[in-house]
Amino acid sequence: MSKGIVVAVVVVVVLVVLGVVIGGFVLVGLPMITDFIGGGDDGGGGNETPPAANKAPHAVIEVNNTRVRTAINVSFDGTGSWDTDGNISYYIWDFGDGSGGASGPNAGLVNHSYADAGTYHVNLTVRDDKAATNKTSVTIIVTTQDFHDTFGTVLMSRNNPLLPSNTSFPFEVKEDALRANISISFVGGDFDVDVRIVNSAGTLLVNETDDSILSGRVDLELSEKQLSRTGNYQIEVSCNSGSVYVSGSVDVEY
């Protein structure tokens, strides 16, 4: 073989090897470079921000009264609940008395009454449009009108030994009393009376004299503060002169 032919063959082999190497780099390396630049095969790019996580809503309860008597409706309002990244889509109420509660997309405003006295914990769970939930609660105290009584008697001035000149009407005050309403009427001719109310410790709460009851009737209300001491209270009526028929009623609300 001539020297020229050998040189030509070597050149051809070198070119073939270089072609394979370069071609392999192009075939293999180019997709890798493309993936690096373009962010992969998904075509989504490498700089997109992932969606923000859903934030839970905030449940809020408003009520018209947290202390009521039995059979009186309580108005519950959950429409003040809110969601920073969506909307409230569902309300679930549990009134705490085993009644089954109330629920639904339009149950933001509901009413409920209680048959029995007691302390009830009312729960509201709200759900947003992405199914996240939040719960809050409120306590409702339900009571009954535990004491109602009427009274009536004739009084005469202390100068008459046949009839008493004073009398006392007791009424009981238990824990959590809200108010007591007392109405007293006087029927007679020319009379002079005094009305006093004392608590179970003998503390004077009310002192009404004849000057303030000339109309023949007195209506008194004792506040929650005045009823803070439990036990037997007394309505004391004294006739200073003349004669009078005294009658009235006492209602203690809880």
PyRosetta script that sets phi, psi and omega in degrees:
from pyrosetta import init, pose_from_sequence

init()
pose = pose_from_sequence("MSKGIVVAVVVVVVLVVLGVVIGGFVLVGLPMITDFIGGGDDGGGGNETPPAANKAPHAVIEVNNTRVRTAINVSFDGTGSWDTDGNISYYIWDFGDGSGGASGPNAGLVNHSYADAGTYHVNLTVRDDKAATNKTSVTIIVTTQDFHDTFGTVLMSRNNPLLPSNTSFPFEVKEDALRANISISFVGGDFDVDVRIVNSAGTLLVNETDDSILSGRVDLELSEKQLSRTGNYQIEVSCNSGSVYVSGSVDVEY")
pose.set_psi(1, 135.9)
pose.set_omega(1, -177.7)
pose.set_phi(2, -76.5)
pose.set_psi(2, 157.5)
pose.set_omega(2, 179.8)
pose.set_phi(3, -58.9)
pose.set_psi(3, -36.3)
pose.set_omega(3, -179.2)
pose.set_phi(4, -65.8)
pose.set_psi(4, -38.2)
pose.set_omega(4, -179.8)
pose.set_phi(5, -67.8)
pose.set_psi(5, -39.3)
pose.set_omega(5, 179.9)
pose.set_phi(6, -61.9)
pose.set_psi(6, -44.6)
pose.set_omega(6, 179.4)
pose.set_phi(7, -61.3)
pose.set_psi(7, -41.7)
pose.set_omega(7, -178.5)
pose.set_phi(8, -63.7)
pose.set_psi(8, -40.7)
pose.set_omega(8, -179.6)
pose.set_phi(9, -65.7)
pose.set_psi(9, -42.5)
pose.set_omega(9, 178.7)
pose.set_phi(10, -59.7)
pose.set_psi(10, -42.8)
pose.set_omega(10, -179.8)
pose.set_phi(11, -62.9)
pose.set_psi(11, -40.5)
pose.set_omega(11, -179.1)
pose.set_phi(12, -65.4)
pose.set_psi(12, -42.9)
pose.set_omega(12, -179.5)
pose.set_phi(13, -62.2)
pose.set_psi(13, -44.3)
pose.set_omega(13, 179.9)
pose.set_phi(14, -60.6)
pose.set_psi(14, -42.9)
pose.set_omega(14, -179.5)
pose.set_phi(15, -64.9)
pose.set_psi(15, -38.4)
pose.set_omega(15, 179.9)
pose.set_phi(16, -65.1)
pose.set_psi(16, -44.7)
pose.set_omega(16, 179.8)
pose.set_phi(17, -62.2)
pose.set_psi(17, -46.0)
pose.set_omega(17, 178.7)
pose.set_phi(18, -60.7)
pose.set_psi(18, -38.0)
pose.set_omega(18, 179.9)
pose.set_phi(19, -64.7)
pose.set_psi(19, -41.1)
pose.set_omega(19, 179.7)
pose.set_phi(20, -65.0)
pose.set_psi(20, -46.0)
pose.set_omega(20, -179.4)
pose.set_phi(21, -62.5)
pose.set_psi(21, -49.2)
pose.set_omega(21, -178.5)
pose.set_phi(22, -65.4)
pose.set_psi(22, -40.6)
pose.set_omega(22, 179.7)
pose.set_phi(23, -64.8)
pose.set_psi(23, -39.9)
pose.set_omega(23, 178.1)
pose.set_phi(24, -64.2)
pose.set_psi(24, -39.3)
pose.set_omega(24, 178.0)
pose.set_phi(25, -62.6)
pose.set_psi(25, -42.2)
pose.set_omega(25, -179.5)
pose.set_phi(26, -65.7)
pose.set_psi(26, -44.8)
pose.set_omega(26, -175.8)
pose.set_phi(27, -70.5)
pose.set_psi(27, -36.4)
pose.set_omega(27, -177.4)
pose.set_phi(28, -92.0)
pose.set_psi(28, -44.4)
pose.set_omega(28, -174.0)
pose.set_phi(29, -73.9)
pose.set_psi(29, -33.8)
pose.set_omega(29, -176.3)
pose.set_phi(30, -62.7)
pose.set_psi(30, -44.6)
pose.set_omega(30, 175.9)
pose.set_phi(31, -61.6)
pose.set_psi(31, -35.8)
pose.set_omega(31, 179.2)
pose.set_phi(32, -64.7)
pose.set_psi(32, -42.5)
pose.set_omega(32, 177.9)
pose.set_phi(33, -64.9)
pose.set_psi(33, -39.3)
pose.set_omega(33, 179.4)
pose.set_phi(34, -62.9)
pose.set_psi(34, -42.5)
pose.set_omega(34, 179.1)
pose.set_phi(35, -63.6)
pose.set_psi(35, -40.6)
pose.set_omega(35, -178.5)
pose.set_phi(36, -64.2)
pose.set_psi(36, -42.1)
pose.set_omega(36, -177.9)
pose.set_phi(37, -77.0)
pose.set_psi(37, -42.7)
pose.set_omega(37, -171.8)
pose.set_phi(38, -90.2)
pose.set_psi(38, -8.7)
pose.set_omega(38, 176.3)
pose.set_phi(39, 90.9)
pose.set_psi(39, 18.1)
pose.set_omega(39, 175.6)
pose.set_phi(40, 103.1)
pose.set_psi(40, -175.1)
pose.set_omega(40, -174.4)
pose.set_phi(41, -82.4)
pose.set_psi(41, -10.1)
pose.set_omega(41, -174.5)
pose.set_phi(42, -76.7)
pose.set_psi(42, -12.2)
pose.set_omega(42, 176.0)
pose.set_phi(43, 72.6)
pose.set_psi(43, 6.1)
pose.set_omega(43, -176.3)
pose.set_phi(44, -88.5)
pose.set_psi(44, -8.7)
pose.set_omega(44, -178.3)
pose.set_phi(45, 84.5)
pose.set_psi(45, 159.5)
pose.set_omega(45, -175.6)
pose.set_phi(46, -100.1)
pose.set_psi(46, -1.2)
pose.set_omega(46, -173.5)
pose.set_phi(47, -116.5)
pose.set_psi(47, 12.6)
pose.set_omega(47, -178.9)
pose.set_phi(48, -73.8)
pose.set_psi(48, 140.6)
pose.set_omega(48, 178.5)
pose.set_phi(49, -84.0)
pose.set_psi(49, 128.3)
pose.set_omega(49, 179.1)
pose.set_phi(50, -65.9)
pose.set_psi(50, 152.5)
pose.set_omega(50, 179.8)
pose.set_phi(51, -62.9)
pose.set_psi(51, 144.7)
pose.set_omega(51, -179.3)
pose.set_phi(52, -70.4)
pose.set_psi(52, 146.5)
pose.set_omega(52, 177.7)
pose.set_phi(53, -68.7)
pose.set_psi(53, 145.9)
pose.set_omega(53, 179.3)
pose.set_phi(54, -67.4)
pose.set_psi(54, 135.8)
pose.set_omega(54, 177.7)
pose.set_phi(55, -95.6)
pose.set_psi(55, 141.0)
pose.set_omega(55, -178.9)
pose.set_phi(56, -68.1)
pose.set_psi(56, 149.1)
pose.set_omega(56, 177.3)
pose.set_phi(57, -74.8)
pose.set_psi(57, 177.6)
pose.set_omega(57, 178.6)
pose.set_phi(58, -122.8)
pose.set_psi(58, 119.3)
pose.set_omega(58, -179.5)
pose.set_phi(59, -87.8)
pose.set_psi(59, 135.6)
pose.set_omega(59, -179.6)
pose.set_phi(60, -135.1)
pose.set_psi(60, 133.4)
pose.set_omega(60, 176.1)
pose.set_phi(61, -118.0)
pose.set_psi(61, 134.0)
pose.set_omega(61, 169.1)
pose.set_phi(62, -123.4)
pose.set_psi(62, 138.8)
pose.set_omega(62, 179.9)
pose.set_phi(63, -129.4)
pose.set_psi(63, 153.7)
pose.set_omega(63, 179.8)
pose.set_phi(64, -81.9)
pose.set_psi(64, -18.6)
pose.set_omega(64, 179.6)
pose.set_phi(65, -163.8)
pose.set_psi(65, 132.4)
pose.set_omega(65, 177.4)
pose.set_phi(66, -98.4)
pose.set_psi(66, -4.2)
pose.set_omega(66, 176.2)
pose.set_phi(67, -133.0)
pose.set_psi(67, 114.4)
pose.set_omega(67, -176.8)
pose.set_phi(68, -138.2)
pose.set_psi(68, 167.3)
pose.set_omega(68, 174.5)
pose.set_phi(69, -93.0)
pose.set_psi(69, 164.5)
pose.set_omega(69, 179.1)
pose.set_phi(70, -59.2)
pose.set_psi(70, 147.9)
pose.set_omega(70, 177.3)
pose.set_phi(71, 70.7)
pose.set_psi(71, 5.7)
pose.set_omega(71, 177.4)
pose.set_phi(72, -100.2)
pose.set_psi(72, 128.6)
pose.set_omega(72, -178.1)
pose.set_phi(73, -66.0)
pose.set_psi(73, 138.0)
pose.set_omega(73, 168.8)
pose.set_phi(74, -107.2)
pose.set_psi(74, 132.7)
pose.set_omega(74, 178.3)
pose.set_phi(75, -95.2)
pose.set_psi(75, 121.1)
pose.set_omega(75, 179.3)
pose.set_phi(76, -108.3)
pose.set_psi(76, 131.1)
pose.set_omega(76, -177.1)
pose.set_phi(77, -124.7)
pose.set_psi(77, 114.1)
pose.set_omega(77, 177.3)
pose.set_phi(78, -109.1)
pose.set_psi(78, 7.9)
pose.set_omega(78, -176.1)
pose.set_phi(79, -71.6)
pose.set_psi(79, -10.5)
pose.set_omega(79, 174.7)
pose.set_phi(80, -79.5)
pose.set_psi(80, -3.5)
pose.set_omega(80, 175.8)
pose.set_phi(81, -64.8)
pose.set_psi(81, 151.4)
pose.set_omega(81, -174.2)
pose.set_phi(82, -147.8)
pose.set_psi(82, 163.9)
pose.set_omega(82, -179.1)
pose.set_phi(83, -139.0)
pose.set_psi(83, 127.6)
pose.set_omega(83, -174.0)
pose.set_phi(84, -72.0)
pose.set_psi(84, -27.2)
pose.set_omega(84, -175.3)
pose.set_phi(85, -127.0)
pose.set_psi(85, 27.2)
pose.set_omega(85, 179.2)
pose.set_phi(86, -178.6)
pose.set_psi(86, -147.1)
pose.set_omega(86, -177.1)
pose.set_phi(87, -133.4)
pose.set_psi(87, 153.1)
pose.set_omega(87, 171.7)
pose.set_phi(88, -76.0)
pose.set_psi(88, 123.6)
pose.set_omega(88, -176.0)
pose.set_phi(89, -110.0)
pose.set_psi(89, -14.4)
pose.set_omega(89, -175.1)
pose.set_phi(90, -156.3)
pose.set_psi(90, 142.0)
pose.set_omega(90, 178.4)
pose.set_phi(91, -121.2)
pose.set_psi(91, 137.4)
pose.set_omega(91, 177.9)
pose.set_phi(92, -130.4)
pose.set_psi(92, 116.9)
pose.set_omega(92, -179.1)
pose.set_phi(93, -107.0)
pose.set_psi(93, 136.5)
pose.set_omega(93, 170.1)
pose.set_phi(94, -124.8)
pose.set_psi(94, 112.6)
pose.set_omega(94, -173.7)
pose.set_phi(95, -82.5)
pose.set_psi(95, -3.0)
pose.set_omega(95, 173.2)
pose.set_phi(96, 81.3)
pose.set_psi(96, 5.1)
pose.set_omega(96, -177.9)
pose.set_phi(97, -118.0)
pose.set_psi(97, 13.4)
pose.set_omega(97, 178.9)
pose.set_phi(98, 75.1)
pose.set_psi(98, 16.0)
pose.set_omega(98, -176.4)
pose.set_phi(99, -80.6)
pose.set_psi(99, -9.8)
pose.set_omega(99, -178.8)
pose.set_phi(100, 100.7)
pose.set_psi(100, -13.9)
pose.set_omega(100, 175.0)
pose.set_phi(101, 70.0)
pose.set_psi(101, -157.1)
pose.set_omega(101, 179.4)
pose.set_phi(102, -151.0)
pose.set_psi(102, 150.0)
pose.set_omega(102, -179.3)
pose.set_phi(103, -157.2)
pose.set_psi(103, 163.1)
pose.set_omega(103, 177.1)
pose.set_phi(104, 141.5)
pose.set_psi(104, 167.6)
pose.set_omega(104, 179.1)
pose.set_phi(105, -68.4)
pose.set_psi(105, -20.4)
pose.set_omega(105, -179.7)
pose.set_phi(106, -111.4)
pose.set_psi(106, 21.6)
pose.set_omega(106, -176.4)
pose.set_phi(107, -96.9)
pose.set_psi(107, 31.5)
pose.set_omega(107, 178.0)
pose.set_phi(108, -69.1)
pose.set_psi(108, -32.0)
pose.set_omega(108, 178.2)
pose.set_phi(109, -116.3)
pose.set_psi(109, 121.1)
pose.set_omega(109, -179.7)
pose.set_phi(110, -140.8)
pose.set_psi(110, 157.8)
pose.set_omega(110, 174.5)
pose.set_phi(111, -120.5)
pose.set_psi(111, 148.6)
pose.set_omega(111, 178.5)
pose.set_phi(112, -154.4)
pose.set_psi(112, 142.3)
pose.set_omega(112, 175.3)
pose.set_phi(113, -122.2)
pose.set_psi(113, 158.7)
pose.set_omega(113, -176.7)
pose.set_phi(114, -116.4)
pose.set_psi(114, 136.4)
pose.set_omega(114, -178.5)
pose.set_phi(115, -83.0)
pose.set_psi(115, -27.8)
pose.set_omega(115, -174.8)
pose.set_phi(116, -122.3)
pose.set_psi(116, 148.2)
pose.set_omega(116, 176.3)
pose.set_phi(117, -68.9)
pose.set_psi(117, 150.1)
pose.set_omega(117, 179.2)
pose.set_phi(118, 156.6)
pose.set_psi(118, -178.0)
pose.set_omega(118, 176.8)
pose.set_phi(119, -107.7)
pose.set_psi(119, 125.3)
pose.set_omega(119, -174.7)
pose.set_phi(120, -122.1)
pose.set_psi(120, 135.0)
pose.set_omega(120, 177.7)
pose.set_phi(121, -103.3)
pose.set_psi(121, 112.5)
pose.set_omega(121, -176.3)
pose.set_phi(122, -96.5)
pose.set_psi(122, 127.1)
pose.set_omega(122, -179.7)
pose.set_phi(123, -110.5)
pose.set_psi(123, 138.8)
pose.set_omega(123, 172.1)
pose.set_phi(124, -121.7)
pose.set_psi(124, 124.3)
pose.set_omega(124, 172.8)
pose.set_phi(125, -112.1)
pose.set_psi(125, 128.0)
pose.set_omega(125, 177.1)
pose.set_phi(126, -113.3)
pose.set_psi(126, 148.3)
pose.set_omega(126, 179.5)
pose.set_phi(127, -126.1)
pose.set_psi(127, 135.4)
pose.set_omega(127, 180.0)
pose.set_phi(128, -91.9)
pose.set_psi(128, -179.1)
pose.set_omega(128, -174.9)
pose.set_phi(129, -73.3)
pose.set_psi(129, -1.0)
pose.set_omega(129, 175.1)
pose.set_phi(130, -117.6)
pose.set_psi(130, 17.7)
pose.set_omega(130, 172.4)
pose.set_phi(131, 77.1)
pose.set_psi(131, 8.5)
pose.set_omega(131, 173.4)
pose.set_phi(132, -78.7)
pose.set_psi(132, 149.4)
pose.set_omega(132, -175.7)
pose.set_phi(133, -128.4)
pose.set_psi(133, 162.6)
pose.set_omega(133, 174.3)
pose.set_phi(134, -153.9)
pose.set_psi(134, 149.3)
pose.set_omega(134, -175.4)
pose.set_phi(135, -131.9)
pose.set_psi(135, 145.8)
pose.set_omega(135, 172.6)
pose.set_phi(136, -142.6)
pose.set_psi(136, 170.1)
pose.set_omega(136, -175.7)
pose.set_phi(137, -146.1)
pose.set_psi(137, 163.4)
pose.set_omega(137, 176.0)
pose.set_phi(138, -144.7)
pose.set_psi(138, 149.4)
pose.set_omega(138, -178.6)
pose.set_phi(139, -102.6)
pose.set_psi(139, 130.9)
pose.set_omega(139, 178.4)
pose.set_phi(140, -115.7)
pose.set_psi(140, 127.6)
pose.set_omega(140, 176.4)
pose.set_phi(141, -102.9)
pose.set_psi(141, 121.3)
pose.set_omega(141, -177.6)
pose.set_phi(142, -113.2)
pose.set_psi(142, 129.0)
pose.set_omega(142, -177.5)
pose.set_phi(143, -130.0)
pose.set_psi(143, 172.2)
pose.set_omega(143, 173.8)
pose.set_phi(144, -118.6)
pose.set_psi(144, 163.1)
pose.set_omega(144, 174.3)
pose.set_phi(145, -80.8)
pose.set_psi(145, 92.7)
pose.set_omega(145, -168.9)
pose.set_phi(146, -76.3)
pose.set_psi(146, -19.4)
pose.set_omega(146, -175.9)
pose.set_phi(147, -134.4)
pose.set_psi(147, 126.5)
pose.set_omega(147, 171.5)
pose.set_phi(148, -144.2)
pose.set_psi(148, 131.1)
pose.set_omega(148, -179.3)
pose.set_phi(149, -151.9)
pose.set_psi(149, 155.6)
pose.set_omega(149, 174.7)
pose.set_phi(150, -125.3)
pose.set_psi(150, 158.5)
pose.set_omega(150, -179.5)
pose.set_phi(151, -148.3)
pose.set_psi(151, 162.1)
pose.set_omega(151, 178.1)
pose.set_phi(152, -171.1)
pose.set_psi(152, 137.9)
pose.set_omega(152, 178.4)
pose.set_phi(153, -163.7)
pose.set_psi(153, 162.8)
pose.set_omega(153, 176.6)
pose.set_phi(154, -100.4)
pose.set_psi(154, 134.6)
pose.set_omega(154, 176.2)
pose.set_phi(155, -123.0)
pose.set_psi(155, 147.5)
pose.set_omega(155, 172.9)
pose.set_phi(156, -132.0)
pose.set_psi(156, 162.4)
pose.set_omega(156, -177.4)
pose.set_phi(157, -59.6)
pose.set_psi(157, 155.0)
pose.set_omega(157, -177.8)
pose.set_phi(158, -61.3)
pose.set_psi(158, -9.6)
pose.set_omega(158, 178.4)
pose.set_phi(159, -79.8)
pose.set_psi(159, -12.9)
pose.set_omega(159, -179.6)
pose.set_phi(160, -100.5)
pose.set_psi(160, 115.9)
pose.set_omega(160, -175.4)
pose.set_phi(161, -77.9)
pose.set_psi(161, -9.4)
pose.set_omega(161, -174.3)
pose.set_phi(162, -82.5)
pose.set_psi(162, -29.1)
pose.set_omega(162, -178.0)
pose.set_phi(163, -126.2)
pose.set_psi(163, 149.0)
pose.set_omega(163, 179.6)
pose.set_phi(164, -67.2)
pose.set_psi(164, 150.4)
pose.set_omega(164, 178.1)
pose.set_phi(165, -98.7)
pose.set_psi(165, -8.2)
pose.set_omega(165, 177.8)
pose.set_phi(166, -148.7)
pose.set_psi(166, 157.4)
pose.set_omega(166, 179.2)
pose.set_phi(167, -149.8)
pose.set_psi(167, 166.2)
pose.set_omega(167, -179.6)
pose.set_phi(168, -136.6)
pose.set_psi(168, 131.5)
pose.set_omega(168, 178.9)
pose.set_phi(169, -113.1)
pose.set_psi(169, 115.9)
pose.set_omega(169, -178.9)
pose.set_phi(170, -87.1)
pose.set_psi(170, 152.5)
pose.set_omega(170, 169.0)
pose.set_phi(171, -147.8)
pose.set_psi(171, 148.2)
pose.set_omega(171, -173.4)
pose.set_phi(172, -95.2)
pose.set_psi(172, 138.8)
pose.set_omega(172, 175.0)
pose.set_phi(173, -119.6)
pose.set_psi(173, 124.8)
pose.set_omega(173, 177.9)
pose.set_phi(174, -105.0)
pose.set_psi(174, -178.7)
pose.set_omega(174, -179.9)
pose.set_phi(175, -65.3)
pose.set_psi(175, 150.4)
pose.set_omega(175, 175.9)
pose.set_phi(176, 67.4)
pose.set_psi(176, 27.4)
pose.set_omega(176, 175.1)
pose.set_phi(177, -69.6)
pose.set_psi(177, 133.3)
pose.set_omega(177, -179.2)
pose.set_phi(178, -89.8)
pose.set_psi(178, -44.3)
pose.set_omega(178, -178.6)
pose.set_phi(179, -165.3)
pose.set_psi(179, 161.0)
pose.set_omega(179, 173.2)
pose.set_phi(180, -128.1)
pose.set_psi(180, 130.2)
pose.set_omega(180, 177.7)
pose.set_phi(181, -108.7)
pose.set_psi(181, 124.9)
pose.set_omega(181, -175.7)
pose.set_phi(182, -126.3)
pose.set_psi(182, 126.0)
pose.set_omega(182, 177.1)
pose.set_phi(183, -122.2)
pose.set_psi(183, 130.3)
pose.set_omega(183, -179.0)
pose.set_phi(184, -130.3)
pose.set_psi(184, 131.9)
pose.set_omega(184, 178.1)
pose.set_phi(185, -116.5)
pose.set_psi(185, 150.3)
pose.set_omega(185, -178.5)
pose.set_phi(186, -129.6)
pose.set_psi(186, 127.0)
pose.set_omega(186, 179.0)
pose.set_phi(187, -125.5)
pose.set_psi(187, 126.8)
pose.set_omega(187, 179.2)
pose.set_phi(188, 169.3)
pose.set_psi(188, -172.8)
pose.set_omega(188, 179.5)
pose.set_phi(189, -87.8)
pose.set_psi(189, -118.6)
pose.set_omega(189, 179.9)
pose.set_phi(190, -87.7)
pose.set_psi(190, 105.6)
pose.set_omega(190, -177.2)
pose.set_phi(191, -134.3)
pose.set_psi(191, 164.5)
pose.set_omega(191, 178.5)
pose.set_phi(192, -138.7)
pose.set_psi(192, 115.1)
pose.set_omega(192, -175.9)
pose.set_phi(193, -128.7)
pose.set_psi(193, 158.5)
pose.set_omega(193, 173.1)
pose.set_phi(194, -127.6)
pose.set_psi(194, 146.6)
pose.set_omega(194, 177.8)
pose.set_phi(195, -126.0)
pose.set_psi(195, 128.6)
pose.set_omega(195, 177.2)
pose.set_phi(196, -128.9)
pose.set_psi(196, 144.9)
pose.set_omega(196, 173.8)
pose.set_phi(197, -126.2)
pose.set_psi(197, 127.8)
pose.set_omega(197, 179.2)
pose.set_phi(198, -125.0)
pose.set_psi(198, 150.0)
pose.set_omega(198, 179.1)
pose.set_phi(199, -86.7)
pose.set_psi(199, -172.6)
pose.set_omega(199, -174.2)
pose.set_phi(200, -68.1)
pose.set_psi(200, -15.3)
pose.set_omega(200, 177.0)
pose.set_phi(201, -96.0)
pose.set_psi(201, 0.7)
pose.set_omega(201, -178.5)
pose.set_phi(202, 85.5)
pose.set_psi(202, 8.9)
pose.set_omega(202, 179.3)
pose.set_phi(203, -75.0)
pose.set_psi(203, 131.5)
pose.set_omega(203, -179.6)
pose.set_phi(204, -74.6)
pose.set_psi(204, 123.1)
pose.set_omega(204, 179.7)
pose.set_phi(205, -105.0)
pose.set_psi(205, -35.9)
pose.set_omega(205, -177.4)
pose.set_phi(206, -137.9)
pose.set_psi(206, 139.4)
pose.set_omega(206, 175.4)
pose.set_phi(207, -140.6)
pose.set_psi(207, 97.7)
pose.set_omega(207, -178.7)
pose.set_phi(208, -105.2)
pose.set_psi(208, 126.9)
pose.set_omega(208, 178.7)
pose.set_phi(209, -102.8)
pose.set_psi(209, 173.9)
pose.set_omega(209, -177.4)
pose.set_phi(210, -56.9)
pose.set_psi(210, -31.9)
pose.set_omega(210, -178.1)
pose.set_phi(211, -62.5)
pose.set_psi(211, -29.0)
pose.set_omega(211, -176.6)
pose.set_phi(212, -94.8)
pose.set_psi(212, -2.8)
pose.set_omega(212, -178.0)
pose.set_phi(213, -128.5)
pose.set_psi(213, 31.7)
pose.set_omega(213, 179.1)
pose.set_phi(214, -65.2)
pose.set_psi(214, -20.6)
pose.set_omega(214, -179.0)
pose.set_phi(215, -73.1)
pose.set_psi(215, -9.2)
pose.set_omega(215, -179.3)
pose.set_phi(216, 89.4)
pose.set_psi(216, 7.2)
pose.set_omega(216, -179.4)
pose.set_phi(217, -153.1)
pose.set_psi(217, 143.4)
pose.set_omega(217, 174.2)
pose.set_phi(218, -136.7)
pose.set_psi(218, 132.4)
pose.set_omega(218, 177.5)
pose.set_phi(219, -115.6)
pose.set_psi(219, 123.4)
pose.set_omega(219, -175.3)
pose.set_phi(220, -123.1)
pose.set_psi(220, 147.9)
pose.set_omega(220, 174.8)
pose.set_phi(221, -132.5)
pose.set_psi(221, 128.0)
pose.set_omega(221, 175.1)
pose.set_phi(222, -98.7)
pose.set_psi(222, 132.8)
pose.set_omega(222, -176.4)
pose.set_phi(223, -80.9)
pose.set_psi(223, 170.9)
pose.set_omega(223, 177.0)
pose.set_phi(224, -59.0)
pose.set_psi(224, -37.4)
pose.set_omega(224, 179.0)
pose.set_phi(225, -65.7)
pose.set_psi(225, -41.9)
pose.set_omega(225, 179.5)
pose.set_phi(226, -67.4)
pose.set_psi(226, -22.6)
pose.set_omega(226, -178.1)
pose.set_phi(227, -100.0)
pose.set_psi(227, 16.8)
pose.set_omega(227, -175.4)
pose.set_phi(228, -68.1)
pose.set_psi(228, -24.3)
pose.set_omega(228, 178.0)
pose.set_phi(229, -92.8)
pose.set_psi(229, 127.7)
pose.set_omega(229, 179.3)
pose.set_phi(230, -81.8)
pose.set_psi(230, 164.6)
pose.set_omega(230, 177.7)
pose.set_phi(231, 122.1)
pose.set_psi(231, -166.8)
pose.set_omega(231, -178.2)
pose.set_phi(232, -88.3)
pose.set_psi(232, 124.2)
pose.set_omega(232, 174.3)
pose.set_phi(233, -98.9)
pose.set_psi(233, 160.9)
pose.set_omega(233, -177.9)
pose.set_phi(234, -128.9)
pose.set_psi(234, 133.8)
pose.set_omega(234, 168.2)
pose.set_phi(235, -100.5)
pose.set_psi(235, 114.1)
pose.set_omega(235, -176.6)
pose.set_phi(236, -107.5)
pose.set_psi(236, 125.6)
pose.set_omega(236, 179.2)
pose.set_phi(237, -121.2)
pose.set_psi(237, 129.6)
pose.set_omega(237, 178.8)
pose.set_phi(238, -122.7)
pose.set_psi(238, 137.0)
pose.set_omega(238, 176.3)
pose.set_phi(239, -104.7)
pose.set_psi(239, 115.3)
pose.set_omega(239, -176.9)
pose.set_phi(240, -86.7)
pose.set_psi(240, -28.8)
pose.set_omega(240, 178.5)
pose.set_phi(241, -158.8)
pose.set_psi(241, 157.2)
pose.set_omega(241, 179.9)
pose.set_phi(242, 74.4)
pose.set_psi(242, -159.1)
pose.set_omega(242, 177.9)
pose.set_phi(243, -138.6)
pose.set_psi(243, 152.4)
pose.set_omega(243, -175.5)
pose.set_phi(244, -156.5)
pose.set_psi(244, 146.6)
pose.set_omega(244, 171.2)
pose.set_phi(245, -100.6)
pose.set_psi(245, 122.1)
pose.set_omega(245, -177.3)
pose.set_phi(246, -106.6)
pose.set_psi(246, 129.9)
pose.set_omega(246, 175.8)
pose.set_phi(247, -143.4)
pose.set_psi(247, 157.9)
pose.set_omega(247, -179.6)
pose.set_phi(248, -178.6)
pose.set_psi(248, -173.0)
pose.set_omega(248, -179.9)
pose.set_phi(249, -145.8)
pose.set_psi(249, 155.0)
pose.set_omega(249, 178.4)
pose.set_phi(250, -131.5)
pose.set_psi(250, 130.7)
pose.set_omega(250, 174.3)
pose.set_phi(251, -129.8)
pose.set_psi(251, 123.4)
pose.set_omega(251, 176.0)
pose.set_phi(252, -107.5)
pose.set_psi(252, 121.7)
pose.set_omega(252, -179.1)
pose.set_phi(253, -102.5)
pose.set_psi(253, 144.0)
pose.set_omega(253, -178.7)
pose.set_phi(254, -122.9)
pose.dump_pdb("model.pdb")
